[in-house]
Amino acid sequence: PVGSISSTTLKKLNISSNKLSGSLPTKVGHCAIIDLSNNMLSGNLSRIRSWGNYVEEIQLSSNSLTGTLPNQTSQFLRLTSFKVSNNALEGVLSPVLGTYPELKVIDLSLNHLNGFLLPSFFNSGKLTVLNLSGNKFTGLIPLQEIQTIDSTQNRSLMYLNLSNNSLSGNLPPEISKFRNLVYLDLSNNKFEGSIPADLPALLKGFNASFNNLSGVVPENLQRFPDSAFHPGNSLLVLPYSPLSSEDSPDLTLKKHRSHMKPVIRVSLISGLVGAALMIALFGITIYYRGQWQECEKNSLRENEEKKSVPQGIYSPDKLAGELHLFDGSLGFTAEELSRAQAEVVGRSCHGILYKATLDSGHLLAVKWLREGIAKGRTEFSREVKKLGNIKHPNLVSLQGYYWGSKVHEKLIISHFVNAECLALYLQDYDRIFTSFFYVSSAETQPRRLPLLSLDERLRISVDVARCLNYLHNERAIPHGNLKSTNILIETPNMNALLTDYSLHRILTPAGTAEQVLNAGALGYRPPEFASSSKPCPSLKSDVYAFGVILLELLTGKSSGEIISGDPRGVDLTESVRLFAAKNRYGDCFDR
């Protein structure tokens, strides 16, 4: 136990990251900074009520503290930082929290707090960091009062994390008044309506995924990757760079047979339905932007391996394009494919992935490639046929492709695998690093996927290694886009299936560079690529990416998550290095 501290000369007490147990001290003397984080302390948080008025910083994160937040104002008049994340606190927010005159940092994340948010949090002239993620808060974001207040009173807020709660309603336009916001995480709530159009230009991190938002992503937020908006938000569209109507995929609306609400039916290849119809039906314009977009975590539902005989089949229907199938057992035409009931299951830097249901009931995964990223017809055909010949038990093989008469009609076809990706298994972990960083996309709601056991993680690692060994040593070809979102976990045996393999071979140099940039944004790009003028996927870059995946499996964290306690941010590999530098190796592992 820490006991009682009566010293009048001790100003800073830091005994964090040990194995201290027992209750909090009843007295702390004249200490200004108290850091007892990352221990095994338990008992009621109410003991801090007797700590006096000398305290400036309280850091009690990652313990087992219980009870409610303090509701007294007679102390903490000098308090600037209050961090009690990753404990077991309950109850509602005490109104006095918004009255401490010098408070700049509040971190109450990963507790069991409930009730409504305090308007005073958003009216403060001092508060710079507010992290309430991973609790059970409900109701609206109480920003309506801000419109009557001088913006100079609330311009200090730089970091706002409300993710993983049950907040609802529309996103208030008053949030744009926080002109100095650098990080804003609203993911995993129940927000609806549109995204405010005038969010601060200083934003470096933004996440609104897993909500019910709709409309078009505002122009000033279109620089963020698709994973900042999807999964979730099925009615929210992220525009790309403007294309003519002839460059847009043809869309119609039709009610899905197995759903109550309408879903998108895609005329995958006909090219006869213009973008004007799409605009009339949706009331929005679909754009595609030339600059790179981060591949979405859910964009990888691809095909299941089948026995195949390499065989090109020309579709003799009336459509102008050519359908080539590598699997002789797949007997459908381009016309049948164009009639397929389809729904969007993901968007990526390559294009859009559809789940297509043929009239026969057969399910296909159809990847529509964006205009401008694929090679010319002859080279594209030669390379994709080579990829179709690659078969392995842990690989989702290509089954065919379609080359249309228009520049935007390039499709890659495979069997649809009804499986979740490894990234979602990692993302769903409700335990995060017990560190001094903020994790902006931590999942703390009830799990949607089962916890991966150690044996399952080992099996996944072996499956991925086995497939890479086959690609590297028997095919002499890199995967080129290895990441946890391109690894499907097939239940119930938890077999790992690699998708999106070697697509750089069918991409233009610009398309390949875009893919490499995406890998870098997610932390899978090897360091040497940063100094290369024309980085290209290689066997060595695959090995580096595999090492990152092993780190993900060991830590239980996704490499794409932003771990940030300062403006520069920290990725997974760097955070592990920081733990190692402090001899905190045990904190790296998921337990």
N, C-alpha and C positions, 0 to 999 in steps of 0.2 A: 504493500500500500504506500501511496505517496505521503499520506499524513497531513499534518498542518505545517505551514511555513510562516514563521514569525519575523523573518529578517526584514530590517528596514533599509538595508543597503543592496540587497539582491534585486536587480532590475530586469533580468531576463532569465527565464527558466525554460530550458529546452531538453527534455528527456524523451523525445519522440522515438518511434521505431525501436522499442524494446519489448519486454514481455511483462510490463507492469500490470498488476491486477488490483482488485479492490475498488473502492469508491474514490470520487474526486476529493481533493483536499478541502477542508472547511475554511481555511484561511490561506492567503497567498502573500501576506505582508505588503510590501510596496512594489511588488513585481509589476512591470508594465507589459511584458511579453510573456505569455504562457503557452507553451507548445507541448501537449501531452498526446499528440496524435499517434496513430499506428501502434497502439498498445492493446491491452486486454481489460481496460477499465470498464466497470459496470456501475450499476446504481443509478440514482436519480440525478438528472441535470440540475435540479433545483438548488444544489449546493453552491452553484456559482453566485447565488443571490447575496452571499456573505463575503464576496471577494473584494468589496470596497470600490473606491472610485479612482484607483491608480491604474487600473488595467486599461491597456490600449489595444492589445491583440490577444484574441482567444482562439486557439487552434486545438480542437478536440476530435477531429475527424478520425474515422476508422477505429472506433472502439465499440463497446456494447452498451452505451448509455441509453437510459429510458427516461420516461417522464415527459413533461411538457416544457415549452419555451418560457423563459422568465417573463413575468408580467409586472415588474416593478420598475420605476423610473428614478429611484433615489440614487442609483449608482450607474456606472458605465457612461458617465458624461464625457469621458475621454476615449471611449472605445472607437477604434477605426476599422477593425477587422474581426468578424465573428464567423468561424468556420466549425461546423459540427456535422459535416456530411458523413454518410455511411455509418449511421448509428440506428437506434430503434426508437426514435422520438415519435410521440403521438400527439394528437390534439390539433387544435387550430392555431393559426398565427396570432401571436399576441400583438395587439395594436401598439404597444410601447416600442416594438422593434423599429417602427418607423419614426420614432421621436428622438432616438439617440443623435445628438447634434453633429458628431464627427464621424459617423459610421460610413465607411466607403466600400467595404466588402462584406457581403452576406452570402454564405454557402450553406444551405440547409438540404442539399440534395441527398438522395438515397436514404430517406427515412420513411415514416408512415404518417406524415402530416396530412391533414385533410382540411376541408372547408374552403373558404374563398380567399383570393389574394387581397392584399392590403393596398388601397389606393395610395397610401402614404409612401410606399416603396417607389412609386413612379413620380411622385412630386418632390422627391428629395433633391436638394441642390448639391449634395456631396457624393451620393452613391454612384460608384463606378462599376461594380460587379454584383450581379444578382443571379444566383444559381439556385433554383427551386426544383430542379429536375428530379424525376424518380420518386415522386410522392403520390398523393391521392387527391390533389386539389381539383375542385370543380368550379363551374360558373364561368364568367366572362373575364377578360383582361380589363381591369377597371381604369381605363384611360380616358373616359369621356370628360372628366374634370380638367384634363390638361389643356383643353382648348381655351379655357378661361384664365390660364396662368401664363405669365411671361415665360417664353421658352428658355430664357437664361436660367430659370430655376430648375430645369430638368435636363440640361444638356450634358451633364457629366457622365451619364450611364454609357458604358462602353461594351459591357458583356451582359447579355440577357439570355438565360437558358431556362425555358419553361417546359422542356420536353418530358415525355413519359409521365403525363398526368391525365386527367379527364376533363380538361378545360374545353369549353364549347363556345358556340356563337361565332359571329363574324370577327375577323381581325380588324381591330379599330384603326381607322386612318390616322388617329393621333399618334400612333407609334412612330410615324415619320418625323415627329418633332424631336426625337432623340437623334440629333444630327451627328453625334460622335459615336454611334453604335459601330462596333467592329465585328462582334459576333452575335448572331441572333439564331437561336434554336427553338423552334416551335413544334418539332416533330412528335409523332405519337400522341396526339390528342384527338379532339373531336371537332376541330374548327371547320367551318364551312364558309361558303361565299368566295369572294375574290381576294386576291392578295393586293394590299394597298400599293398604289402606283408610284409613290414617291418616297420609298425607303432610302435611308442615308447612303450616299455615294461611297462612304468609307468602309462599308461592309466588306470584310475579308472572308467571313464564314457565315453561311446561311443554310438552314435546313427546315423545310416545312413538309417533309414526307410523312406518310401514314396519317393523313387527315382526310377530310371530305371537301377540300377546296375545289373550285371550278373556275372556268374562264380561261384567260390567256395570261401567262407569266409576264409581268411588266418588263418593259424593255431594259430597264436598269438592272434587272436580276437575271437576264438571259446569259450573262457571263458565267453563271454558276452551272455546274454539271447537272445532268438529268436526275442523278441520285439525290439532289437537294429537293426534288419535287415528287419523285416516284421511287418506290411503290406507294400505293394509296393515291388519293386525289385523281380518281379515274376520269373525271371530267375536266381536269386541268391540262392545258396544252402548253408545251414549251416550244416556241417557234424556233425555226432555224433561219438561215439566210433566205431571202425571198427568191423564189423561182417562178418561172412562168407557169401558167396553168397546165401546159403540156408536160412539165417536169414533176407534177405532183401525182402521187399514187391515187388511183381512182377509188372512190369510196361511195358506198350506199348505206342506207340504214335498213335494218331488218331485225325483228324481235327474235332473239335466240330461243330455240325450242325449249331449253331447259332452264331458262331464267325468266323472272317476272318483269325485269326492266330491259329496255332495248340495249343492245350492244352493237358495236361497229361491225358491219359486214363489209368485207373488203373484196372488191373485184381485183383479185391479185394480179391479173396479167392482161386483161382485155384492153386497157388503154383507151377504150371507146367512150368511157364516161368522163367528162372533163372536170376540171377543178371547180368550174362554175356550179355544178351540182353539189359538190362538196361544201361550197360556201353557203349555198342556199339551205342545206340541211343542217349545218353546224353553226352558221352565223359567225364563223371565225376563219382566219386564213392560216394555213399550215406553211410555215417557212422552214427552210433548212439552212443553217449557217455554216460557212466554210471553216470557221475556226473550230478547234477541237472541243469535243464534249466528253465528259467522263462517262464511261460505260456504266449503265444502271445495274444495280445489284441483282435485279430480277430479269435481266435481259438474256438469260442463258438457257432457257428451256429449249433443248434441241432434240436430236433424234436418238432412237435406240438402235443398237446394232442388229442387223439382219444378215442372213446369208445372202451373198450377192454374186452375180456374174457380170463383170464389166460389159456393158452393152449399151450402145447409144440408140435411142428410139426417137424418131422424128414424129412429132404430132401432126397428123394429116388433117387437122380440123381447119376451119376457115380463118383462124387467127393468124396474124402475120408472123408471130414469133416461133421459136423452136423450143420444144421441151425435150430434154435428154435425161433419161433415167438409167442409173447404173445397176439397178436391181430388177431383174427380169420378172420378179413376182409382183411388182407394182404396175398394175394395169389401169392407168387412167390417162386421159388426154388433157391438153391445155384448156380445152373448153370446160371439162369437168372441174379442173382446178379453179377456173375463174368463177364457177358457181359455188365454190366451197363456202360454207358458213365459217366465218373467221372472226377472231377477236385478238386484239393487241395484248401480248403478254410481256413485252419489254421493248425498250429503245436503247440503242447503243451508238457508239461512234461509227459503226458500220451502217446502221439504218434501223429498221423496225422489224421486230420478230412477231410473227403471227402464229396462233394455233388455228389450223385450218381443218375443218371436218368435211370430208368428201361425202357425196350422196350415199356411198356404201357404208358410211360410219367410220372409215379409216381416218386416223388422226395424223396430221403432218405438222412439222415445224417448218415454217417458210420464212426465210430471212430476206427482206427486201433491202437491197444495197442502195445507198444514197448515190445520186448522180455525181460523177466525177471522181469516185474513189476506186473504181474497178479498172483493170487493164482493158486493152482492146480485145475485140471478139476472138481473134485467133489465139492469142496468148492466154486469155481468160479460159477458153474452152480446153486448151491443152493442160493447163495447170489444175483446173478443177477436176478434170478426169483423173489426173494422178492422185489427187487427194481422195477421190472416191474409191480408189483401189486400196487405201490404207485401212486395215481392219485389225482390231484388237479388242479383247473382252472389256477393257477399261476405257474404250474410246467410243464416242458417239459419231459414227461415220456418216459421211455425206451420201445421199441416195440419188441426187440428181440436181439439175439446174434448168433455169429457163432464161433464154436470151430473147428479149422482145425487140420490136422494130423501133421503139423509142428509147432515148438515152437513159430514162429512169426505170426501164423494165428489165432489171437483172435480179433474179431470184435464186437462192440456194435452198435446196429441199432436203429434208431428212425426216425420219420418224420422230414423232413427238414423245418425249419422255416425261411422264408425270412425276416429277421429283423436285425437291427443293435443293438449292445450291448450298455449298459449305458456308458461304458468307452469312446466310440467314441463320444457320445453326450457331455461328459465332456471334452474330449480332444479337441474338435472343438471350445471350447470357446476362443474368441479372447481377452478376458479380463483376465489378470493374477493378482495375488496378487500385490498390490502396496507396495512392501517391499524392503528391502535392500539385498535380495537374488537374485541370477540368477536362472531363471527357464529354465532348459535345453531343455524341450520338449514342450514348449508353442506353441499352434496353433494360428497363426495370419493371415493366408491366408483367403480368402473368405470362409465362412462356407459351408460345405457340408450338414450339418444337421440343422434343425430348432432349435432355442434357446428354451430350456425348460422353460415353464412358472412356476410360483410358484405353481399353481394348479396341473400341471403335475408332478412336483417334489413331491408334497404331495401324489398324487395318486400312484406314483412309490413306495414311502416309505410304504404306507399302503399295497400295493400288496405284497411287500417283507415280511413285518411283518406278514401278513395273512398266507403266505405260510410257513414261519418259525414256526408260532404258530401251524400249522397243523402237520408239521414234528416233532416238539418237543413234543407236548401234545397228539396228537392222534396216532403218529407212534413211538414216543420215539426214534427218530433217528436224528442225526445232519446232516445238509447239508455237512459240512466238507470242502467245498471249495468255500465259499461265497466271492465274489468280484464283482466289477462292470463289469468285462469282462464275467462273468457268469450270467448276467442279460440281457435278450433280451427285447427290447422295441418294442412291436407289434403295428403298426400303423393301422388305424388312431386314435384309442382310447387310445393309449399310455399305453396299458396293459403291466405289467412287468411279464416276464416268467423266472423262474430260471432253469438253466441247470447244468449239471455235478454234480448232487446231489449224495451224499453218495458213491462216487466211492471208497473211502478208504476201504470200506467193501469187495471189490474184489481185492485189491492190496496187495502185499507182504509188510512186514514191511519196506523194503527198498523203495518200491514204495510210501508208506504212508509218510515216512520221506522226500522223495523228494518233495511230494506235500506240506508238511508243510514248507519246506525251500522256496519254491516258494511263498507261502503266506507271509512268512516273508520278502522276498525281495520286495514285493509289498506293505508292510505296513499293512497287514491284520492279522498278527499273534499276539496273546495276549502276553504281556510281560512275563508272567509266563512260557511260552514255552522255553524261553531262558535258564532257569535253569533246565529244565527237560531233562533227558537222553533219554527218549523215548516219545516225545510229540505225542499226538494222538488227532484228531479232536473230539470235544465234544460240548455239548449244550452251554456251557459257551463261548467257542471259537467262536461259531456262533454269539453269542450276541455281542462280541467284534467286529467281522468283520462287523456286521450290524451297529454298532456305527460309524465305519470308513466310511461306505457307506453313512450314514446320513451326516457326515462331507463333503463328496464329493458333495452331493446334495446341501448343504448349501453354500459351498465355490465356487462351480463350477469348482473344480480342481480334477484331477484324483490322487488317492493315489500313483500310480506308478510313477508319475513324480518326477524327481530329482530336489530338490530346494537346491541350494548350493551356498554359498558365501565363503566357505572355504573347505579344502580337505575332511572333514568328511561328508559333505552333510547333508541335513535336509529333513525329510519326512513330509508328510502332517500333521500328528498329532503333531509332534514336532513344526512345524511352527505355528500352531494354538496356542500352549502353549506359544511360544515366543511372539506372538501378544498379548495374554492375559496378560502376565507378564508386558508388556509395556502399558497396558490399551488401546490397540488399537483394541478392539473387533469389531468395525465396519468395519475394514479393512479385517476381515476374510470372510465377506459375499459377495457373488456374487450379483451384483446389475444390 
